[in-house]
Structure formats: C-alpha cells, structure tokens
C-alpha cells in the first residue's frame, strides 16, 4: 500500500493506494470516523463493491443510496435525494458520507456532505482511474447546470481517499482510457519525465499492469497533492490543473453531458490547448504532434464535434474561470510547463476555435 498526505493549513488527510483497500476493516477503522454512515454509490458500482465495503465496517449503521449512473445525473435534483435520505434517517453532524464510485458520485456526494448541516465529513472511495488520480483529491465538489459544467459547488475536503486499485479490473476500457487523459495532463503541466514514462508504458497501462497503474496513480496524486497544498481554493497554481478543461467543458456542455466522457473531452481539449499554444509561438509544432499521438495511442478522441466556433465560444464564456468577461486558459509554455492566462490575442482563440469546431 502506498500512502500520501494532502497537507493543508487547517488539517491533512491521507490518500491510500493499493489493492483490496475496500475490504480491509483496519483501513476503515483507522481513517473513516463516525458510527452512522451513508454509502452513496450508483447502480453500476454498488452491485460490485457495496457488500465488501459493508463487510469491512462492522458495528456501524450504514444506509445505502444508489443513484443512476451517468454525468447527466450530476444535478441538484440528485443532491436533494441525498439530503432527503440524510434527513429521513436522522443523521447528525458526526455522520460520514462515503462516496463509492467515479467522479460523478464523488462530486455529488461530497457536495451533499458540504451542504448537510453546514458540512459533515465524507470519504472518497474512488473506483475509476479518473477519480483515483484526479477528482477524489483536492476537495472540489459540485454538480452541473444546464448552462455549464460544475457551476454549482463547494470546496469540501474529504477525511480520506481510499483508492483500491483492484476496482480497475472491472472498469470498462473506455473509462480506463478516459482516466489516462487526466494522468497525461499531469505530465504535460508539471513533469516532462513522467510524460516520457507514460509514452513508454502506454501498453502496460492499457493492459492493467498493477505496477504501472500503481506508479501512474501515485505520481498523479503526488503532483496534485502538492499543488493543492500550495493553493487549496484555486487562486493560483491549482488553476494549471485545468489544462484542456475549458475547451473540454464546452464539448460536454454542448453535447448535453451524454455523449462524451469527461476524460475524452479533456483529451481533445488538451490537443486544442496545445495547438493554440503553438499558434502563439509558445510550443513547437512537433510537440503538438507529440501530444496528439500519445492521446491517440491511448485510444482517446483528439478532434471535437464540429458544432461551430460560435457555439464553442458561448459555452466557454460560462466557464468558472472567466474573469471580467475574459476567458482565461491554461496554455503550454513547453511540455512539462504551463501558464494560466487571459493575455492572448482574440484572433488566436478565434482561429483555434474555427479550426477545431468549424
């Protein structure tokens, strides 16, 4: 088992990475407080793992809540369902919400915990690669709005993250590839050496090699934990983690959150961001091709649907990172280094959108 700490000003919490964590009573006893627990999962993950979580938590009161599976259900309507169950079962402020599933479950359950009685504890039990390397770490919780991705939410740090790598064995290949997009992001933004390791180990990762997966998850969490330590509420460096996300969120919003997985949209968004970086003279064209080829080797989409540059711009304008009406973007200065900026010519963005969205 690998262990990291997310060290924040007020407190720290552990990220545990290893096989069999969801079946280990000692892990839960050490890291998950509370007698009353609400286990939030979805109809896909719960039949696979809810029983083993229950078995690892003897002598606790556990209430199960199973939500529909899909990004389109990450809404206030389903937050209300979670809150209704908490109220109906008399959960107090010392209760704990367990988020068993991928990023949708983690975001929704975490936001519900942040709202209930002005904030109760929750633990992340991520079962997808994307959640294990990204969304479960750092305390961003929230839901989507028809007008934009993650427009409603709160910063609410978990009490622990238990990333059981054996859950990846049941992960559909498409979900695995989507998770690898976020892993690639860490290399592009922070660590050229890690990017090179990913290029050399694509086949091992796609084959679910345990050693390769453990290293990819550990290094991704290590990089994210460090940036969250420096900037918990995304007022500075943490914004760099949004490489590809502004373009990717536009894809998700325009397609109604039903056609593209988050990681797929981010992968395409990173290619678009790299291309715009090259148009601004920040990145050599050869590096744009290198990004594109790595994502294609993983099996990720690299071209967005052509719903038009104007529609893409409209969706980008409602992104949370817009400030004073200006769209702020993460661009690449080099592979392994990035900047968060609104200082770019409007025609560079316009030509980028026209090329990629039509």
Protein Blocks (a to p, Z undefined) as FASTA:
>chain_A
ZZdddddfkbccdddddehklmmmklmmmmmgcjbdcddddfklmmmmmmmmmmmmghia
cddddddedjklmcfklmmmmmmmmmmnopafkbccddeddfklmmmmmmmmmmngoiaa
dddddfbfklmmmmmgooiacdddfkbghkbccddddfbdcddfklmmmgcfklmmmmmm
mmmmmmmmmommlmmmmmmmmmmmmnopaklmmmmmmmmmmmmmmmmmmmmnopammmmm
mgoklmmmmmmmmnoommbcfklmmmmmmmmmmmmmmmnopacfklmmmmmmmmmmnopa
fbdcdebjklmmmmmmmpfkbgghiacddddfbghiacddfbdcfklmmmmmmmmnZZ
